[in-house]
């Protein structure tokens, strides 16, 4: 292709590829992984790579991202499912709500969503806690709109910002950010987002009509639930271990045995394994068949997530091969945009196709070669970049987002109410999170 038109041509290929991915996932309901793979061929062949080159780059990108994140996603998913299966999530929820008191029920349900959402995906967490949410709303006489959106935003705040959730974990793997620091700082950034979601839910939902709630039938209540300590330990211990490792600045040497030990058990893989082992104490006895079934469910769910992340890595490898980052940095004034560019890019992708995971994985693939020109090509910059993309992946959750419909279905809320209360809440959460990240960039 002529040199003077190469940038324009590549941009047309990129935009057409992204548009194709959005169209396939939204209109034709093609699974995200297959849409990304189709996008790889479309962009790669369109940019004059040979078929063999496209396939080889896809293999490399897919393999590299799965190699770095495969075990973390598998173990994180397993931890969440085990906590749900053993009843630990309900114990944590009831404990938080009991300690805060009935007058602070709305804050309690937000905090519950935040804590339970650390190891559990937001859609699964909402389904698990929806019964408790309805019971509390009825008991306290609070609008189910307020309670549902408060719970939903509490879960959503950490889902978009904190590994081992797939979007932020994949972005960290692609960009090269420290996952341990991302867990700790991402959790802190998610707190203001949760607070804003709670405040907006109470404000916007205060005068809306309350849908009639069906009676909850407590048919699955466990007779032997774990203790509060048993329920919290599988979350607290891994986070503490990962965080401790991330902030140790002493290098490992043969003489520093305790440093070596901390660095070993603070690795996210080892820390998550410890968390999983602790969940086995949350149930008095395990049958071989039930444990096998739970672990199989975990593997199947993790497999679906890994395929999406791997396909995202393949798409990133194609973009690297056609040097889209070099062309963008030479043709656009990106040096003045800094963190705003990854935030804006992820926001556009999220709003267009609905999946926070697909949005942040695609954005990370585009942003990676642009890190130097954005001024983010260092350890702190990479961390802030992933956090900015996490903030962008919050907004806007609307009718093309599966989580949007999970909330509506399990709470009995109409689409108009969801758009007015929940969708607006996600916009405010994303803006708040990015503002916090921007402020942090001035001090880190």
C-alpha positions in Angstrom: 0.0 0.0 0.0 1.3 3.5 -0.6 3.2 5.0 2.3 1.1 8.2 2.4 -2.1 6.3 2.8 -0.9 3.5 5.1 -2.1 5.1 8.3 -5.6 5.8 6.9 -5.8 2.4 5.4 -4.8 0.7 8.7 -7.2 2.8 10.6 -10.0 1.8 8.3 -9.0 -1.9 8.8 -9.0 -1.4 12.6 -12.3 0.4 12.8 -13.9 -2.0 10.4 -12.6 -4.9 12.5 -13.8 -3.5 15.8 -17.2 -2.7 14.1 -17.4 -6.3 12.9 -16.7 -7.6 16.4 -19.4 -5.3 17.9 -21.9 -6.3 15.1 -21.3 -10.0 15.5 -21.7 -10.0 19.3 -24.7 -7.7 19.5 -26.9 -8.3 16.4 -25.9 -11.8 15.5 -25.3 -13.1 19.0 -22.0 -14.7 18.0 -20.0 -15.7 21.1 -17.3 -13.1 21.9 -14.4 -15.5 21.4 -15.4 -16.4 17.9 -16.1 -12.8 17.1 -12.6 -11.8 18.1 -11.1 -14.6 16.1 -13.1 -13.5 13.0 -11.9 -10.0 13.7 -8.3 -11.3 13.7 -8.6 -12.7 10.2 -10.5 -9.6 9.0 -7.9 -7.1 10.2 -4.8 -9.2 9.5 -5.7 -10.1 6.0 -7.1 -6.7 5.3 -3.7 -5.2 6.4 -1.9 -7.5 3.8 -0.6 -10.1 6.3 -0.4 -13.6 4.7 -2.8 -16.3 6.0 0.1 -18.1 7.5 1.3 -15.0 9.3 -2.1 -14.3 10.7 -2.5 -17.8 12.1 1.0 -17.8 13.6 0.5 -14.4 15.3 -2.9 -15.6 16.6 -1.3 -18.7 18.1 1.4 -16.7 19.8 -1.0 -14.1 21.2 -3.5 -16.7 22.4 -0.8 -18.9 24.0 1.0 -16.0 25.7 -2.1 -14.6 27.4 -3.4 -18.0 28.5 0.1 -18.9 29.8 0.2 -15.9 32.0 -3.4 -15.9 33.2 -4.7 -19.4 32.8 -4.1 -20.7 36.3 -5.2 -17.4 37.9 -8.6 -17.4 36.1 -9.1 -21.1 36.8 -8.3 -20.9 40.5 -10.2 -17.6 41.0 -13.3 -19.0 39.4 -13.0 -22.2 41.5 -12.6 -20.1 44.7 -15.8 -18.1 43.9 -17.9 -21.2 43.1 -16.7 -23.0 46.2 -17.6 -20.0 48.4 -21.0 -19.9 46.8 -21.6 -23.7 47.2 -20.5 -23.9 50.8 -22.9 -21.0 51.8 -20.0 -18.8 52.7 -21.3 -15.9 50.6 -24.6 -15.9 52.5 -22.8 -16.0 55.9 -20.6 -13.0 54.9 -23.7 -11.1 53.6 -25.7 -11.8 56.8 -22.8 -10.9 59.0 -22.2 -7.5 57.3 -25.9 -6.6 57.3 -26.2 -7.6 60.9 -23.3 -5.5 62.0 -24.5 -2.4 60.2 -28.0 -2.7 61.5 -31.4 -2.4 59.8 -31.2 1.4 59.5 -28.1 1.0 57.3 -29.6 -1.8 55.2 -28.9 0.0 51.9 -25.3 0.6 52.7 -25.1 -3.0 54.0 -26.3 -4.5 50.7 -23.7 -2.4 48.8 -20.9 -3.5 51.1 -22.1 -7.0 50.8 -22.0 -6.8 47.1 -18.5 -5.3 47.2 -17.1 -8.1 49.5 -18.9 -11.0 47.9 -17.9 -9.6 44.5 -14.2 -9.8 45.2 -14.0 -13.6 44.3 -17.4 -14.0 42.6 -18.4 -12.7 39.2 -21.1 -10.0 39.4 -23.8 -11.9 37.6 -23.3 -15.1 39.8 -23.1 -12.9 42.9 -26.3 -11.1 42.1 -28.2 -14.4 41.5 -26.9 -15.8 44.8 -27.8 -12.8 46.8 -31.1 -11.8 45.1 -33.2 -13.8 47.5 -31.5 -12.2 50.5 -31.9 -8.8 48.9 -35.7 -9.2 48.4 -36.1 -10.4 52.0 -34.2 -7.4 53.4 -36.1 -4.9 51.2 -39.4 -6.3 52.5 -38.3 -6.4 56.1 -36.9 -2.9 56.1 -39.6 -1.4 53.9 -37.2 -0.2 51.4 -37.8 0.1 47.6 -36.6 -3.0 45.8 -35.3 -0.6 43.1 -33.0 1.1 45.6 -31.9 -2.3 47.1 -31.3 -4.0 43.8 -29.3 -1.2 42.2 -27.2 -0.8 45.4 -26.4 -4.6 45.4 -25.7 -4.5 41.7 -23.3 -1.6 41.8 -21.5 -3.0 44.8 -20.8 -6.2 42.8 -20.0 -4.3 39.6 -17.5 -1.9 41.2 -15.0 -4.7 41.9 -15.9 -6.8 38.9 -14.5 -4.2 36.5 -11.5 -3.2 38.6 -10.0 -6.2 40.5 -8.4 -9.5 39.4 -9.1 -12.4 39.3 -12.1 -11.0 37.4 -11.3 -11.7 33.7 -11.3 -8.1 32.3 -8.8 -6.5 34.7 -6.7 -9.8 34.9 -6.5 -10.0 31.1 -5.6 -6.3 30.8 -2.8 -6.7 33.5 -1.5 -9.7 31.5 -1.5 -7.9 28.2 -0.1 -4.5 29.5 2.3 -6.1 32.0 0.9 -4.6 35.2 1.6 -6.1 38.6 -1.5 -8.1 39.5 -0.9 -8.0 43.3 -0.8 -4.2 43.3 -3.7 -4.1 40.9 -5.8 -6.1 43.4 -5.0 -3.8 46.3 -5.2 -0.4 44.6 -8.1 -1.6 42.3 -10.1 -2.5 45.4 -9.5 1.0 46.9 -10.5 2.7 43.6 -13.7 0.6 43.6 -14.8 1.9 47.0 -15.7 5.4 45.7 -17.5 3.8 42.7 -19.6 1.6 45.1 -20.4 4.7 47.2 -21.5 6.7 44.2 -23.7 3.8 43.0 -25.3 3.5 46.4 -26.0 7.3 46.6 -27.5 7.4 43.1 -29.6 4.4 43.7 -31.2 6.0 46.8 -31.7 9.3 45.0 -33.1 8.1 41.7 -35.1 5.2 43.1 -36.7 6.9 46.0 -40.0 7.8 44.3 -40.3 5.1 41.7 -43.1 2.5 41.9 -42.1 -0.7 43.6 -42.8 -3.9 41.7 -44.7 -6.7 43.6 -42.2 -9.2 44.9 -42.9 -12.9 45.0 -42.5 -14.8 48.3 -39.1 -16.4 48.7 -39.1 -20.1 49.4 -36.2 -21.0 51.6 -35.8 -24.5 50.1 -32.0 -24.5 49.8 -31.0 -23.3 53.3 -28.1 -25.2 54.6 -28.4 -26.8 58.1 -24.7 -26.5 58.8 -23.4 -23.2 57.5 -19.7 -22.2 58.0 -18.7 -19.8 60.7 -18.0 -16.1 59.9 -14.3 -16.6 60.3 -14.3 -19.7 58.0 -16.3 -17.7 55.4 -14.0 -14.7 55.3 -10.6 -16.4 55.5 -10.6 -17.8 51.9 -10.9 -14.1 50.7 -8.8 -12.3 53.3 -5.8 -14.6 53.4 -5.1 -14.7 49.6 -5.5 -10.9 49.3 -3.2 -10.4 52.3 -0.5 -12.7 50.9 -0.6 -11.2 47.4 -0.5 -7.7 48.8 2.4 -8.5 51.1 4.4 -9.8 48.1 3.6 -6.9 45.9 5.0 -4.4 48.3 8.2 -6.3 49.4 11.1 -4.4 47.8 13.9 -6.7 49.2 15.1 -9.0 46.5 15.1 -12.8 47.0 18.5 -14.3 47.8 19.5 -17.7 49.1 20.2 -16.0 52.5 16.7 -14.5 52.9 14.7 -17.6 53.5 11.7 -15.8 55.0 11.6 -13.4 52.0 11.8 -16.3 49.6 8.9 -18.0 51.5 6.7 -14.8 51.4 7.4 -14.3 47.7 6.5 -17.9 47.0 3.1 -18.0 48.9 2.4 -14.4 47.8 2.3 -15.5 44.1 -1.3 -15.1 43.0 -1.5 -18.8 41.9 -0.2 -20.1 45.3 -2.3 -17.6 47.3 -5.5 -18.6 45.4 -4.7 -22.3 46.0 -4.4 -21.5 49.7 -7.8 -19.8 49.5 -9.4 -22.8 47.8 -8.0 -25.2 50.5 -9.5 -22.9 53.2 -12.9 -23.3 51.6 -12.9 -27.0 52.2 -13.2 -26.2 55.9 -16.4 -24.3 55.2 -18.3 -27.6 54.9 -18.3 -30.3 57.5 -18.1 -33.2 55.1 -17.6 -33.6 51.4 -18.8 -36.4 49.2 -16.5 -37.3 46.4 -19.3 -36.9 43.7 -20.3 -33.4 44.9 -16.7 -32.2 45.0 -16.1 -33.6 41.6 -19.2 -31.8 40.2 -18.2 -28.5 41.8 -14.7 -28.6 40.4 -16.0 -29.7 37.0 -18.4 -26.7 37.0 -15.5 -24.4 37.9 -13.3 -25.8 35.1 -16.1 -25.4 32.5 -16.8 -21.8 33.5 -13.2 -20.9 33.6 -12.7 -22.5 30.2 -15.2 -20.2 28.6 -13.6 -17.2 30.1 -10.1 -18.3 29.1 -11.2 -18.7 25.5 -12.4 -15.1 25.4 -9.2 -13.8 26.9 -7.1 -16.0 24.6 -9.0 -14.7 21.6 -8.4 -11.1 22.9 -4.7 -11.9 23.1 -4.7 -13.2 19.6 -6.4 -9.9 18.4 -3.7 -8.0 20.2 -1.0 -9.9 18.5 -2.5 -9.1 15.1 -2.6 -5.4 16.0 1.1 -5.6 17.1 2.0 -7.3 13.9 0.5 -4.6 11.6 2.2 -2.0 13.8 -1.0 -0.1 14.4 0.5 1.4 17.6 3.4 2.9 15.7 1.1 4.5 13.1 -1.2 5.9 15.8 1.6 7.4 17.8 3.1 9.0 14.7 -0.1 10.4 13.4 -2.1 11.5 16.4 -1.2 13.8 19.4 -1.6 11.0 21.9 1.1 12.3 24.2 -1.3 14.9 25.6 -4.1 12.4 26.3 -2.3 10.1 28.8 -4.7 8.1 30.9 -7.7 9.6 29.2 -7.1 7.6 25.9 -7.4 4.1 27.4 -10.4 5.2 29.5 -12.2 6.7 26.5 -11.4 3.8 24.2 -12.7 1.2 26.7 -15.8 3.3 27.4 -16.6 3.4 23.7 -16.1 -0.4 23.3 -18.1 -1.2 26.4 -21.0 1.0 25.4 -21.1 -0.4 21.8 -20.9 -4.1 22.5 -21.9 -4.7 26.1 -19.2 -6.9 27.6 -16.8 -5.3 30.0 -14.4 -8.2 29.5 -14.3 -7.9 25.7 -14.1 -4.1 26.0 -11.0 -4.1 28.3 -9.3 -7.0 26.5 -9.7 -5.3 23.1 -8.7 -1.9 24.5 -5.6 -3.3 26.2 -4.5 -4.9 22.9 -4.7 -1.5 21.1 -3.1 0.5 24.0 -0.1 -1.8 24.6 2.1 -0.4 21.7 1.0 3.1 22.6 2.3 3.1 26.2 5.5 5.0 25.5 3.8 7.8 23.6 1.1 8.0 26.3 3.8 8.3 29.0 2.7 5.1 30.7 5.6 2.9 29.8 6.7 2.1 33.4 5.4 0.0 36.3 3.2 2.7 37.8 2.0 3.9 34.4 0.9 0.4 33.4 -0.9 -0.1 36.7 -2.8 3.3 36.2 -3.5 2.4 32.6 -5.3 -0.9 33.6 -7.2 1.0 36.3 -8.3 3.6 33.7 -9.5 0.9 31.4 -11.3 -0.7 34.3 -13.1 2.6 34.9 -14.0 2.8 31.2 -15.3 -0.7 31.2 -18.0 0.2 33.7 -19.9 2.5 31.4 -22.4 2.4 30.0 -24.2 -0.8 31.0 -27.5 -1.0 29.2 -29.6 -3.3 27.1 -26.7 -5.0 25.4 -25.1 -6.1 28.7 -26.0 -9.5 30.0 -25.6 -8.3 33.6 -28.2 -5.6 32.9 -30.8 -8.3 32.3 -29.7 -10.5 35.2 -30.6 -7.6 37.5 -33.9 -6.8 35.8 -34.9 -10.5 35.7 -34.1 -11.3 39.3 -35.5 -8.0 40.7 -38.6 -7.7 38.5 -37.5 -4.2 37.3 -38.8 -2.7 34.0 -36.3 -1.6 31.4 -37.2 2.0 31.8 -36.4 1.8 35.5 -33.2 0.0 34.8 -32.0 2.6 32.3 -33.0 5.5 34.6 -31.4 4.1 37.8 -28.8 1.4 37.0 -27.5 2.6 33.7 -27.0 6.1 34.9 -25.3 4.7 38.0 -22.7 2.9 35.8 -21.9 6.2 34.1 -21.3 8.0 37.4 -19.3 5.0 38.7 -17.0 5.1 35.7 -16.4 8.8 35.9 -15.8 8.6 39.6 -13.3 5.8 39.2 -11.4 7.5 36.5 -11.3 10.7 38.6 -9.8 8.8 41.5 -7.3 7.1 39.1 -6.3 10.5 37.7 -5.8 11.9 41.2 -3.7 8.9 42.1 -1.5 9.5 39.0 -0.4 12.8 40.5 0.9 11.1 43.7 2.2 7.7 42.5 
